[in-house]
Every structure is written in structure tokens, then in C-alpha cells.
């Protein structure tokens, strides 16, 4: 596989009829995490930690930062945050595939300097099962 362009990593939110790209993002990050369940006891071989496979909670975290470019997607993020909505999201990972699932916006920040543009940052946490569809 060749290198991929970071701008092609897309965050999309379902607007009721289709997945719409969140406009103005300059950076995006998707991370997957899984908690471990420690089942180590006095009889564990060599006192090495033992983990119980498939028992921990899995989660995905999304974050992005950018500038305001599209009034509709900005309004959707803002209203979803204040309402505590669970959003159907799609993350396109170039050269890899697409991740889909429900997310909740857990942080929404605005910043700006007197001689620059207003910027925003958003953090989202998974709120249910994720699906992955690999590129053909």
C-alpha cells in the first residue's frame, strides 16, 4: 500500500438521509481501545499476568479540529452536543475501509486569536457497536 493523504481521512455524520462530511476539519483522529480483564491468581504460571480474552469493553474515540466552512455541519455539531444526541457516524480511512457506528459528542471547543480565524475542536466517543467495511 502506498502512503495516503491525511485530508482523505473523513468524518461524516448522518443527516437523516445521507452521510455528510463535517466541513473544515484540518486534523482528525480515530482510535480504538479495549479494556483488559485481569484474571491472574496465585497459580498463574511464573506470576505472569493473565488476561481474559474477549471480556473487556471496547470503544472508539474520534476527534477533529478545524475552521468553520459549512454552516449546516457546524449547526449539526453544535445542536447535537447541546441535546446530547447520539449520532450515526462514518469514518472513511483511505486505503483501508470505512468504520460506522453511533457516537456522542463529548467535547466541543471554540478558539480564536484577534488576527486569525475562529477554530473548533470536537471529541466524540462511541455509543454502541462499530462495524468495519474493508475496501474491495
C-alpha positions as CSV (number, residue, x, y, z in Angstrom):
1,X,0.0,0.0,0.0
2,X,1.2,3.5,-0.8
3,X,1.1,6.5,1.6
4,X,-2.4,8.1,2.0
5,X,-3.3,11.8,2.2
6,X,-4.4,12.9,5.7
7,X,-7.1,15.1,4.2
8,X,-8.8,11.9,2.8
9,X,-9.5,10.7,6.4
10,X,-13.1,11.8,6.6
11,X,-15.6,12.2,9.4
12,X,-19.2,12.0,8.2
13,X,-22.4,12.4,10.2
14,X,-25.8,11.1,9.0
15,X,-28.2,14.0,8.5
16,X,-31.3,11.8,8.2
17,X,-30.9,10.9,4.6
18,X,-27.2,10.6,3.9
19,X,-23.8,10.7,5.5
20,X,-22.5,14.3,5.2
21,X,-18.8,15.2,5.6
22,X,-18.0,17.5,8.6
23,X,-16.6,20.5,6.7
24,X,-13.5,22.5,7.6
25,X,-11.6,19.8,9.5
26,X,-7.9,20.2,9.3
27,X,-7.0,17.3,11.6
28,X,-8.8,14.1,12.5
29,X,-8.0,11.2,14.8
30,X,-9.7,7.8,15.3
31,X,-8.5,5.5,18.0
32,X,-9.7,2.1,19.2
33,X,-9.3,0.9,22.7
34,X,-10.1,-2.2,24.7
35,X,-10.1,-2.7,28.4
36,X,-8.5,-5.7,29.8
37,X,-9.9,-8.1,32.4
38,X,-7.1,-9.4,34.7
39,X,-7.7,-13.0,35.8
40,X,-4.2,-13.5,37.4
41,X,-4.2,-15.6,40.6
42,X,-1.8,-17.4,42.9
43,X,-1.5,-20.3,40.4
44,X,-0.6,-18.1,37.4
45,X,2.5,-19.5,35.7
46,X,5.6,-17.6,36.8
47,X,3.4,-14.9,38.4
48,X,2.8,-13.5,34.9
49,X,-0.4,-11.6,34.4
50,X,-3.2,-13.4,32.7
51,X,-6.0,-11.7,30.7
52,X,-9.4,-13.0,29.9
53,X,-9.8,-12.7,26.1
54,X,-12.9,-11.1,24.7
55,X,-14.2,-9.9,28.1
56,X,-13.2,-6.2,28.2
57,X,-15.2,-3.2,26.9
58,X,-14.2,-1.9,23.5
59,X,-14.6,1.7,22.5
60,X,-13.7,4.1,19.7
61,X,-12.7,7.8,20.1
62,X,-12.9,10.4,17.4
63,X,-11.5,13.9,17.5
64,X,-11.1,16.6,15.0
65,X,-10.1,20.3,14.7
66,X,-10.7,22.8,12.0
67,X,-12.3,26.0,10.9
68,X,-15.9,26.9,10.1
69,X,-16.6,26.2,6.4
70,X,-20.2,25.0,6.2
71,X,-23.0,26.4,8.3
72,X,-25.1,23.2,8.2
73,X,-22.5,20.9,9.5
74,X,-21.4,23.4,12.2
75,X,-25.0,23.7,13.3
76,X,-25.4,20.0,13.4
77,X,-22.4,19.5,15.7
78,X,-23.5,22.3,18.0
79,X,-27.1,21.2,18.3
80,X,-26.1,17.5,18.8
81,X,-23.7,18.5,21.6
82,X,-26.3,20.6,23.5
83,X,-29.0,18.0,23.0
84,X,-26.8,15.1,24.0
85,X,-27.7,13.3,20.7
86,X,-26.2,10.0,19.6
87,X,-25.1,10.5,16.0
88,X,-24.7,7.9,13.3
89,X,-21.2,8.5,12.1
90,X,-19.0,7.2,9.3
91,X,-15.2,7.4,9.3
92,X,-13.5,6.9,5.9
93,X,-10.0,5.6,6.3
94,X,-8.2,5.9,2.9
95,X,-6.7,2.7,1.6
96,X,-8.2,0.8,4.5
97,X,-12.0,1.0,4.7
98,X,-15.0,2.5,6.5
99,X,-16.0,2.4,10.1
100,X,-19.6,3.1,11.0
101,X,-21.4,3.4,14.4
102,X,-23.1,5.6,16.9
103,X,-21.1,8.4,18.6
104,X,-21.8,11.1,21.1
105,X,-20.1,14.5,21.1
106,X,-18.3,14.7,24.5
107,X,-16.4,17.9,23.9
108,X,-16.9,21.0,21.7
109,X,-14.4,23.8,21.9
110,X,-14.1,27.1,20.1
111,X,-11.0,29.3,19.9
112,X,-9.6,32.2,18.0
113,X,-7.0,34.9,18.1
114,X,-7.6,38.6,17.3
115,X,-5.7,38.2,13.9
116,X,-6.9,34.8,12.9
117,X,-9.9,32.6,12.1
118,X,-12.3,31.0,14.7
119,X,-11.4,27.4,15.1
120,X,-13.2,24.5,16.7
121,X,-12.3,21.1,18.2
122,X,-14.7,18.2,18.7
123,X,-14.3,14.9,20.6
124,X,-16.7,12.0,20.1
125,X,-17.0,8.7,21.9
126,X,-18.6,5.5,20.6
127,X,-22.0,4.8,21.9
128,X,-22.6,1.3,20.6
129,X,-21.3,-1.4,18.2
130,X,-18.9,-0.4,15.4
131,X,-18.9,-2.0,12.0
132,X,-16.0,-2.1,9.6
133,X,-16.2,-2.5,5.8
134,X,-12.8,-3.1,4.1
135,X,-12.1,-1.6,0.7
136,X,-12.5,-4.1,-2.1
